Amino acid sequence: MKKEELVSIVVPVYNAEKFLKDTVRTVLEQTYPNWELLLVDDCSNDDSVNIIKEYATKDDRIRLLKNEKNSGAALTRNHGIKEAKGTYLCFLDADDLWEKEKLEKQLKFMKDNRCAFSFTDYEFADSNGIPNGKKVKVPNTINYKQALKNTTIFTSTVMFDLNKLTKEEILMPDVRRGQDTATWWKVLKIIDYAHGINGIYSYYRRNENTLSSNKIKALKRTWNLYRNVEHLGIISSSYNFCWYCFNALKRRV
């Protein structure tokens, strides 16, 4: 494989020992072999670091990075972005899973379409990682104004081409919740649109016992992003928020 085709995979890790082996396995099983896996530990107090060290000694494509202090998901991902050596960069959360052809198919799409930013369909899974049939189909393209109304881009499906975007442009804002969505908006102010790829290549693991509280948090998080990150006025925030709620409900029907 050519060096310019190296794909960097950034995974923020915090007390993820329950899921970490599944996450690493989902990368090890990729049909596309030219990747580096950057597991960034955010001061875990479980066995996460030892699990990472064990894999890193067996495969030099796997790297352990450690934060000096607990910093949250945004700065943890940024640590990984800064250390990434690949031309392409994608994210994987420590409890999510990929199909074996995810990197191969997405990279081919990126090259064929010469796009800077792509994302894919995905399916929800239970806490055991078993898909539950609830699938999210993404649009073929999405621009900034559309993305404000539709938070359909799921972090573990995203890939960037660092020939077309700089690391500075994809660094996440330091907000505790919604930093991924804020990043997609940030990038979509720079490029015309992101490309959606049809096909289930990622699985979003969710704990059914916390879904109700998560929905309330998601509403508060999105409103906060409109007002305090994008600095939209009340009318614009309300307009986009209504569309956001509609699209979020539609994804779950």
Stockholm file with secondary structure:
# STOCKHOLM 1.0

chainA/1-253         MKKEELVSIVVPVYNAEKFLKDTVRTVLEQTYPNWELLLVDDCSNDDSVNIIKEYATKDDRIRLLKNEKNSGAALTRNHGIKEAKGTYLCFLDADDLWEKEKLEKQLKFMKDNRCAFSFTDYEFADSNGIPNGKKVKVPNTINYKQALKNTTIFTSTVMFDLNKLTKEEILMPDVRRGQDTATWWKVLKIIDYAHGINGIYSYYRRNENTLSSNKIKALKRTWNLYRNVEHLGIISSSYNFCWYCFNALKRRV
#=GR chainA/1-253 SS CCGGGCEEEEEEESSCTTTHHHHHHHHHTCSCCCEEEEEEECSCSSSHHHHHHHHHHHCTTEEEEECSSCCHHHHHHHHHHHHCCCSEEEECCTTCEECTTHHHHHHHHHHHHTCSEEEEEEEEECTTSCEEEEEECCCSEECHHHHHHCCCCCGGGCEEETTTSCHHHHCCCSCSSSHHHHHHHHHHTTSSCEEEEEEEEEEEECCGGGHHHHHHHHHHHHHHIIIIISCCCHHHHHHHHHHHHHHHHHHTC
#=GC SS_cons         CCGGGCEEEEEEESSCTTTHHHHHHHHHTCSCCCEEEEEEECSCSSSHHHHHHHHHHHCTTEEEEECSSCCHHHHHHHHHHHHCCCSEEEECCTTCEECTTHHHHHHHHHHHHTCSEEEEEEEEECTTSCEEEEEECCCSEECHHHHHHCCCCCGGGCEEETTTSCHHHHCCCSCSSSHHHHHHHHHHTTSSCEEEEEEEEEEEECCGGGHHHHHHHHHHHHHHIIIIISCCCHHHHHHHHHHHHHHHHHHTC
//
